[in-house]
Amino acid sequence: MPYTIVPAPTNNNGNVTGFGPGLGGTTPFVTVYTVDNQIFDKLKNLLLTRLGERVLQPTFGTDLFKILFEVNSQDLQEQINDYIQPAIAYWLPEINLTNIIVKTIEDDPTMIHTIEITIEYSTDSINLQSLTLAINDNGIIQVQQGQ
């Protein structure tokens, strides 16, 4: 069956959307995600992959899992920045890293066993976005997308 390549449709805010297989539909492909969602998912994938975990790409990922049992202090902010910035610069050069905000017990006394990392970023096609990781002492990581 022949396929025709057509320009990608845009959504309400002008972002080009991606395509996936359209099972049972009238066309072979359906809209799956926006560029905003794709960038967010790529960043989340990078941050949640441990260094050495990916086959044939041992430098893909970060060492964020090493912070699970570190002392929750201001020194931890520098260590987190050292894990995140080089990884994004190398693996996701399309992302302009704006800010990394690390919230620890020194910022909020109720966060005894939790660290909150907010990464603010933009690209040429999207305005300022954010991704927030909340990491607790049980090894549970919650990921949220913000704007």
N, C-alpha and C positions, 0 to 999 in steps of 0.2 A: 504494500500500500504506500503510495507516495505521500510525502509530507511537504507542507509549505511553511517556510520561515517567515514570520510576520514580526513587525516591531512589537516590543513589549508594551503592554498597557501601563498606564500610570494610575495611581490611586489619587485620593482627594488632595493630598499635599504635594503631588507631583513626583513622588518617588517611583522609580521603575520597579516592577514586581518580578519575581522569579517564577519559574515553571516547574511542575512535577508531573509525573505520569497521571493521566486522567483515565482511571479505570471505569469503564462502563459509560463514559460520557460521549458527547457528540464529537469532541475533538481529542486528539491524542495527548494533549497537555492541558493542565489547569493551573490557575494561579495558586501559589503556595505561600509565598512570603514577600515582604517588602525589603528594600535595601536596609532599612533601619533594623529590621529583625535579623537579617543575615549578618550584619556587622556585630550585633549584640551576641548572636549565637557563636560567631567565630571567636569573639573575645572571651565568652564564657568557656568555650572549649579549650582555649589556650590556658586560661587560669586554672581550670580544674584538672588539667592533665599534668601528671607528675613527670619531672625530667627523667628520661630513659624509658618511659612507659610506651611510647609510640615506636613501633617496629620500623627500622631503617631511618628513623629521625630522632636520635637520642637527645638532641638539644631542644626539641619541641616541648613546651610546657614551662612550668615554674616549680619552685621549691616551697610553695605556700603551705603544703602539708607539714613542713618542718616546724611551723609556728604553733602547731596544736598544743604543745606542751612547754612552750617558752614562757618566761615570766612576762606577764601582761604589764608592760611599762612603756615609757616614751622611747626607749632605745629600740623597741620592736618596730616602730614606725620606719626608721632608717632601713632596717633589715627587710621589711615588706617592700619598700620602694626599690631596694636593690634586686629583689626577686621579680618585680612586675615590669619596671621600665625597660630593661634590656630585652626582655622577651617580647614585649609589644613592639619595640623599635625594630627588632629583627624579623619577627614572624608576621606582623600586621602593620607594615609601613603605611598603609592607607589610613590608619587611625592617627589622629592628632591628639596625643595625650595632653589634657588640659590640667588635670589636678588629681592627686591621690590623697584622699582624706582617711586617716586611720583614727578611729575612735576607740580608746582604751579605757581602763578603769580610772586613769588619771583625769579623763574628760567627763566620765559619768560613773560615779561610785557604784551604781547598781549593776554595772557590767563586770562583775567579779570573774566570771568564767567565759566571757564572750568578747570577741573583737569584731568590729564592724569596719569593713574597708569599702569606701566608695570611690569609684574610678569615674572621673568626668572626662568625656572625650567627644570629638567631632570628626567629621570627614569632609571632603569636598562637597558631598551631596547631602549631608545631614547636619543639622545644627547641634548644639550642645545636648548630649545625652549622658546618662549615668548608669552604672552597673554597681549594685551593692552586694557584697558578700558578708554574711553574718556567720562567723565561725565560733562554735562553742566547744567546751571541753570534752564532749561526747563524740567529737569528730563530725558533727552534723553541720553541713554548709547550706545556708539558704541563699538563693540568688534572686535578686529583684531588679527589674528594669525600671528606670526613672527617666524623667525628661527635664 
